[in-house]
């Protein structure tokens, strides 16, 4: 039986601002670049289309209706480019069961296949409420967002994908649950602050990859998104051994790619079967 060739995936880095159409244009350019490079699955960063807190609720209400802009954009891009797209995160004033959220939104990560069909949705479980010693100061996602409560995986051309978003990275139990659900790799659309990213980004990603024997594809916001907000960037792809296969080391938009080798992953898990050694 012929081994399946490793599938090429991409982490796309953006510096989204407060203009929706400008953000969509920037995303489209990166997705086109990914398709031309032969990428099978491309991951956009958190809040790739809408970044400002005061825009989340009206945008999320529109996205929950029949006149969606961002969801339509992602579906059309996926179909036109014949590319699987992990749509970073976008606001949705609608729960997965169809019930309407009156005063907040979900931070939803949507996955579209290369036919333009929405095949998975994950709502960010862990919300970033923290004091950070930067120009922005206080971050309170729970004022705007309602937390999700479902662990989500989906089969893709690069293997089974587990979905996580930004602050989720600090909660290893989620990654354990994703591995339990058969994940080969995890995406991490992010908008890490520069201060927290500089301290913890690489250490946390490598830890989650090593301890769960997973690839991690982390697509970040990277640069000065506004006068008060600087995001860390360093979008990267980490393998299950903890090696960083590709990374963007400067501010600004960009793309990194790597092939996710399912055969090597299976060999690693067989040679070091840590999952069967767990005792707690």
C-alpha positions in Angstrom: 0.0 0.0 0.0 1.4 3.4 -1.0 2.1 5.9 1.7 0.1 9.1 1.5 2.3 12.1 0.8 2.5 14.5 3.7 0.1 17.4 3.2 1.3 20.9 3.2 -0.3 23.3 5.6 0.1 27.1 6.2 0.0 29.5 9.1 -1.0 32.9 7.9 0.1 36.0 9.8 -1.8 39.3 9.6 -1.9 42.8 11.2 -5.6 43.3 11.1 -7.0 46.8 11.7 -10.4 48.3 12.2 -11.6 48.3 8.6 -13.4 45.0 7.7 -12.9 45.2 3.9 -9.2 46.0 4.3 -8.8 43.0 6.5 -10.6 40.7 4.1 -8.5 42.0 1.2 -5.3 41.2 3.2 -6.6 37.7 4.0 -7.5 37.1 0.4 -4.0 37.9 -0.7 -2.5 35.5 1.8 -4.9 32.7 0.9 -4.1 33.2 -2.8 -0.4 32.8 -1.9 -1.1 29.7 0.0 -3.1 28.1 -2.9 -0.3 28.9 -5.3 2.2 27.2 -3.0 0.2 24.0 -3.1 -1.1 24.3 0.5 -3.9 21.9 1.4 -5.1 23.6 4.6 -4.5 27.3 5.5 -5.0 28.7 9.0 -5.9 32.4 9.5 -5.3 34.2 12.8 -7.7 35.1 15.5 -9.9 38.1 14.8 -8.6 38.2 11.2 -11.5 40.2 9.9 -12.8 42.1 12.9 -10.5 43.2 15.8 -12.1 46.0 17.7 -14.3 45.1 20.7 -17.0 47.6 19.8 -17.4 46.0 16.4 -17.9 42.5 17.6 -21.6 42.6 18.6 -23.0 44.3 15.4 -20.7 42.1 13.2 -21.7 39.0 15.1 -25.4 39.7 14.7 -24.9 40.2 11.0 -22.9 37.0 10.7 -25.7 35.1 12.4 -28.1 36.1 9.7 -28.5 35.4 6.0 -26.4 38.4 5.0 -23.1 37.3 6.4 -20.0 38.9 5.1 -17.1 37.0 6.7 -18.6 33.5 6.4 -19.5 34.1 2.8 -16.0 35.4 2.1 -14.4 32.3 3.6 -16.8 29.9 1.7 -16.1 31.7 -1.6 -12.3 31.8 -1.1 -12.2 28.1 -0.2 -14.3 27.1 -3.2 -12.5 29.4 -5.7 -9.0 28.5 -4.5 -9.8 24.7 -3.9 -8.3 25.2 -0.5 -9.3 24.1 3.0 -9.5 27.2 5.3 -9.5 27.4 9.0 -11.1 30.8 9.4 -9.2 32.1 12.4 -12.0 33.4 14.6 -15.0 35.6 13.9 -17.9 36.8 16.0 -21.2 34.9 15.9 -24.3 35.9 17.8 -25.6 32.4 17.5 -24.9 29.2 19.4 -24.2 25.9 17.6 -27.8 24.8 18.6 -29.2 27.8 16.7 -30.2 29.8 19.7 -29.6 33.5 19.6 -27.2 35.3 22.0 -28.8 38.7 22.8 -26.0 40.7 24.4 -22.7 38.9 23.4 -21.1 36.8 20.7 -19.2 33.6 20.4 -15.6 33.7 19.2 -16.1 31.0 16.5 -13.4 29.2 14.5 -15.0 27.9 11.3 -13.5 25.3 9.0 -14.4 25.2 5.3 -13.5 22.4 2.9 -12.3 23.0 -0.7 -15.9 22.9 -2.0 -16.7 25.9 0.2 -18.8 23.9 2.7 -18.6 24.7 6.4 -17.5 21.4 8.0 -16.7 22.3 11.6 -17.2 25.0 14.2 -15.4 25.6 17.4 -16.3 28.3 19.9 -13.4 29.5 22.0 -13.7 28.0 25.5 -11.2 30.0 27.5 -11.7 33.8 27.6 -8.8 36.2 28.2 -9.6 38.3 31.2 -6.3 39.7 32.4 -4.2 42.7 33.4 -1.2 43.1 31.0 1.5 45.7 31.5 1.2 47.1 28.0 -0.5 50.2 26.4 -3.8 48.4 26.2 -3.7 47.5 29.9 -6.8 45.4 30.7 -8.3 42.7 28.5 -11.8 41.4 29.3 -13.1 39.1 26.6 -15.9 37.9 28.8 -17.5 41.4 28.5 -17.9 40.8 24.8 -17.9 37.0 24.3 -19.8 34.0 25.6 -17.6 31.0 26.2 -18.0 27.8 24.2 -18.2 24.4 25.8 -17.5 21.8 23.0 -14.3 20.1 22.1 -14.1 19.8 18.3 -12.1 17.8 15.8 -12.5 17.4 12.1 -10.9 15.3 9.4 -8.9 17.3 6.8 -6.4 16.4 4.0 -3.6 16.9 6.6 -5.1 14.5 9.2 -7.6 15.0 12.0 -7.5 18.6 13.2 -8.2 19.7 16.7 -9.5 23.3 17.1 -8.2 25.7 19.6 -7.9 29.5 19.8 -5.3 31.7 21.4 -5.8 31.7 25.2 -6.8 28.1 25.0 -3.1 27.4 24.7 -2.6 27.9 28.5 -5.0 25.0 29.3 -3.4 21.7 28.7 -6.5 19.7 29.5 -8.1 20.9 26.2 -5.2 19.6 24.2 -5.5 16.3 26.1 -9.1 16.1 25.1 -8.3 16.9 21.5 -5.7 14.1 21.4 -8.3 11.8 23.0 -10.6 12.6 20.1 -7.9 11.5 17.6 -6.3 14.8 16.7 -3.1 14.6 14.7 -2.6 18.3 14.7 -4.0 21.4 16.4 -4.5 24.8 14.9 -4.1 27.9 17.1 -5.4 31.1 15.6 -4.1 33.8 17.9 -3.8 37.4 18.8 -1.3 37.1 21.6 -0.2 40.4 23.2 3.5 41.2 22.6 4.3 41.0 26.3 2.7 37.6 27.0 3.8 36.2 23.6 7.4 37.3 24.2 7.4 35.5 27.6 5.4 32.3 26.9 4.4 31.7 23.2 7.2 29.4 22.2 7.4 27.5 25.5 3.6 26.8 25.6 3.4 25.7 22.0 6.3 23.4 22.2 5.0 21.9 25.5 1.5 21.3 24.0 3.1 19.6 20.9 5.5 17.5 22.9 3.2 16.3 25.7 0.4 15.4 23.3 2.5 14.3 20.4 0.8 16.6 18.0 1.7 19.1 15.3 0.7 22.7 16.2 0.0 25.2 13.5 -0.1 28.6 15.2 -1.3 31.6 13.1 -1.0 34.9 14.8 -1.6 38.6 14.6 1.8 40.2 14.4 2.4 43.9 14.6 0.9 47.2 15.7 -2.9 46.7 15.1 -3.7 50.1 16.7 -2.0 52.8 18.7 -2.7 50.8 21.9 -2.4 47.2 20.7 0.7 45.3 19.6 0.5 41.6 18.9 3.3 39.2 19.1 3.2 37.4 15.8 5.8 34.7 15.4 3.4 32.5 13.5 4.9 29.0 13.4 4.5 25.3 12.8 5.8 23.0 15.5 6.2 19.2 15.2 5.4 16.6 17.8 9.1 16.4 18.9 9.0 20.1 19.8 11.0 21.3 16.8 9.8 24.5 15.1 9.6 23.7 11.4 8.9 27.2 10.2 8.4 30.6 11.8 7.9 34.2 10.9 10.4 36.2 13.0 9.3 39.8 12.1 6.2 41.9 12.3 3.9 42.1 9.4 1.8 39.8 7.2 3.3 36.6 5.9 3.0 32.9 5.5 4.9 29.8 6.7 4.3 26.3 5.5 5.3 22.8 6.5 4.3 19.2 5.5 2.6 17.3 8.3 3.9 13.7 8.1 1.2 11.4 9.4 3.5 8.3 8.9 6.3 9.8 11.1 3.7 10.9 13.7 2.4 7.3 14.0 5.9 6.0 14.3 6.7 8.4 17.0 3.6 7.5 19.0 4.5 3.8 18.7 8.1 4.2 19.7 7.2 6.4 22.7 3.7 5.4 23.7 3.2 8.0 26.3 -0.6 7.9 25.9 -0.7 4.4 27.2 1.6 5.3 30.1 -0.7 7.8 31.7 -1.7 7.1 35.3 -3.7 10.1 36.3 
